[in-house]
Amino acid sequence: METFSKAMINYNKEGLNKETLIDLYKSMLKPRLIEEKMLILLRQGKISKWFSGIGQEAISVGVTKAMLAEEYILPMHRNLGVFTTREIPLYRLFSQWQGKASGFTKGRDRSFHFGTQEYKIVGMISHLGPQLGVADGIALASKLQNKNQVTAVFTGEGGTSEGDFHEALNVASVWQLPVLFCIENNGYGLSTPTSEQYNCKDLADRALGYGMESHIIDGNNILEVYTKVSALAEDIRENPRPVLLEFKTFRMRGHEEASGTKYVPQDLLDTWAKKDPLENYQEFLKNEGILDEALEVKFKEEIVHEINEHLDLAYAEEVIIASESEELNDVYQNHLYQEVSPNKKTEELRLVDAISEGLKQSMERHDDLVIMGQDVAEYGGVFKITDGFVEAFGKDRVRNTPICESAIVEAAMGLSISGIKSVVEMQFADFVTSGFNPVVNYLAKSHYRWNQNADVVLRMPCGAGVAAGPFHSQTNEAWFTKTPGLKVVYPAFPYDAKGLLASAINDPNPVLFFEHKALYRSIRQEVPTDYFTLPLGKASLLREGNDVTIISYGAAVHWALNTLDKHSNIQADVIDLRSLQPLDTEAIYASVKKTGRAIILQEDSLFGGIASDISALIMENCFEELDAPVKRVASMETPIPFINQLEDQYLSRDKFEGELLKLLAY
Ligand SMILES: Cc1ncc(C[n+]2csc(CCOP(=O)(O)OP(=O)(O)O)c2C)c(N)n1
């Protein structure tokens, strides 16, 4: 082994005892030796992919050592040292990498893509940036529950270019959340050097723009990392606030092992090789008389023995046997619906009032339920659903957010990780696109991947017919009904909206709750005054008849009813789906088998909408009983236009009558 002059890194061991100094050494040695073993296994074709953190161990280890065991850490793909320092048994890590059951994802996700509540680690999703907003949510929970805990989250310098980074830092600063944002600046994001990633000297300087404190730390100096982060963490526990840390380091190997380092200038690699965090520290400990050759060999032998023993355990473990039912069972967290029957006393409410009342009663029932959204606090939300909520529940629980849909969905995920339910109001369903990634990739996949539910309801004011143009009129449920892991509820009446919202909030899974804007103030109904629930996944049969089955949801239900009002001779079953995921196929099949004809009316444009799936389901399950082809009626294949004569033409509303008559005449 080459020896290095201790001048390459200046160590200051002041205030640290010998045990701590040795412990830090052993803690860095372990991930290094595991990695060396992994590189051999990779060459032998025994593992599939490896992201090396060699040369960056001081950051993972130093930060983790500075945290308390009950504090959450959100690592990235090069942070093996976080997992080993949290003392996860190695065979579980090896099983995870081999896709075996003793890992953390039952073979459903690879490498470091997992979390574990047992070790208070929340692993990444591939998209990198969302981790940062999730850390905000966990830190918010710590504040709301007065836990005085710090949350540490990692990102590479490449990940700081994502919008999630900006959103998460901004929210953390506005809300003064106790988060340590740890940037590991290792020179390259895949093949992209820092000069092509960002155009400022130090990423730490970005903190200024967010009104946040920041520090630059030598990421290769374990003692600097450990002492500085320990002091900061202690201070943040007392004075909650976010802090941005930029750790200067270098990626010594390829982005992942197969991709090599051809694009990295050799002199850079040579310079940083001299600053190796482990070898320099080892040299320092020897010079200080704390470590000697014999002890070094002993430690290495112990760790190598542990690695081999645990590798044998993992290799001996049976491979996963695929089971369809087990896979399907884990997409959603099991939840036993609790029926709360409606009381007798009713009042006439508009849809908007019923949602507001239902939400308020859920806030009373779940005393830690948090509402987040733009302008939802004093202003009461743009549709006034949360009017008066701040007075009733306080600003901790009714939270105005900056305009940052991604960070807020991610924060809701973080709250759920800490056991807190939340409702997020999208100001308009259209804007969910700005938070689309965390909805479909984080909330939807989390339970399936590592058994972590996302106890979040996204309220989605949606729909056309209000002359609001292409960006305030969409009914975008189809983007979500096709994503396993999400539930989608879409009431058409005040009574249903109130009961279903209560159930959506009780359900521990992520639920998108669509509220049609055009119905908010136009539809009235007698609604029970007290809290009550209705089951998700149950359609309601609004009218009964033998001629035809009309299937619809949302505003289109009212279009269908209005059409029938004009034709008293048509005897139709009218099914209001109320919930699209889960879908009440039983109600659909029972009706179609009775009538022999089915027409599905949706407000969304035709292609890829849920009407297409329902149509296919009917063909597959009721073909023998059909007297006519199933008909889908939907809006035009264009964006939604603004002016009423164009919008009227766009909508399926006025086409329905003709199509219904044609179907009946078939
Ligand atoms: C949203 C997104 N875009 C692209 C990628 C592909 N990708 C994975 S890691 C990576 C580079 C990340 O660089 P950095 O954040 O600096 O972390 P490092 O790998 O250097 O530790 C890229 C481009 C991705 N995973 N997610």
The ligand as an SDF file (V2000), in Angstrom:
LIG
                    3D

 26 27  0  0  0  0  0  0  0  0999 V2000
  -34.5550   12.4220  -13.0470 C   0  0  0  0  0  0  0  0  0  0  0  0
  -33.3780   11.6080  -13.4400 C   0  0  0  0  0  0  0  0  0  0  0  0
  -32.6690   11.9320  -14.5370 N   0  0  0  0  0  0  0  0  0  0  0  0
  -31.5980   11.1970  -14.8970 C   0  0  0  0  0  0  0  0  0  0  0  0
  -31.2150   10.1110  -14.1700 C   0  0  0  0  0  0  0  0  0  0  0  0
  -30.0250    9.2530  -14.5870 C   0  0  0  0  0  0  0  0  0  0  0  0
  -28.9360    9.4220  -13.6070 N   0  0  0  0  0  0  0  0  0  0  0  0
  -28.7930    8.6110  -12.5570 C   0  0  0  0  0  0  0  0  0  0  0  0
  -27.5840    9.0860  -11.5240 S   0  0  0  0  0  0  0  0  0  0  0  0
  -27.1630   10.3780  -12.5310 C   0  0  0  0  0  0  0  0  0  0  0  0
  -26.0490   11.3050  -12.1430 C   0  0  0  0  0  0  0  0  0  0  0  0
  -26.2520   11.8280  -10.7760 C   0  0  0  0  0  0  0  0  0  0  0  0
  -25.2190   12.6840  -10.4530 O   0  0  0  0  0  0  0  0  0  0  0  0
  -25.0490   13.2430   -8.9990 P   0  0  0  0  0  0  0  0  0  0  0  0
  -26.3520   13.7270   -8.4740 O   0  0  0  0  0  0  0  0  0  0  0  0
  -23.9410   14.2140   -8.9960 O   0  0  0  0  0  0  0  0  0  0  0  0
  -24.6910   11.9790   -8.1200 O   0  0  0  0  0  0  0  0  0  0  0  0
  -23.4350   11.0030   -8.2530 P   0  0  0  0  0  0  0  0  0  0  0  0
  -23.8680    9.8650   -9.1410 O   0  0  0  0  0  0  0  0  0  0  0  0
  -22.3050   11.7740   -8.8110 O   0  0  0  0  0  0  0  0  0  0  0  0
  -23.1590   10.5350   -6.8850 O   0  0  0  0  0  0  0  0  0  0  0  0
  -27.9900   10.4300  -13.6410 C   0  0  0  0  0  0  0  0  0  0  0  0
  -27.8980   11.4220  -14.7210 C   0  0  0  0  0  0  0  0  0  0  0  0
  -32.0030    9.7940  -13.0450 C   0  0  0  0  0  0  0  0  0  0  0  0
  -31.7200    8.7420  -12.2910 N   0  0  0  0  0  0  0  0  0  0  0  0
  -33.0410   10.5520  -12.7070 N   0  0  0  0  0  0  0  0  0  0  0  0
  1  2  1  0
  2  3  1  0
  2 26  2  0
  3  4  2  0
  4  5  1  0
  5  6  1  0
  5 24  2  0
  6  7  1  0
  7  8  2  0
  7 22  1  0
  8  9  1  0
  9 10  1  0
 10 11  1  0
 10 22  2  0
 11 12  1  0
 12 13  1  0
 13 14  1  0
 14 15  2  0
 14 16  1  0
 14 17  1  0
 17 18  1  0
 18 19  2  0
 18 20  1  0
 18 21  1  0
 22 23  1  0
 24 25  1  0
 24 26  1  0
M  CHG  1   7   1
M  END
$$$$
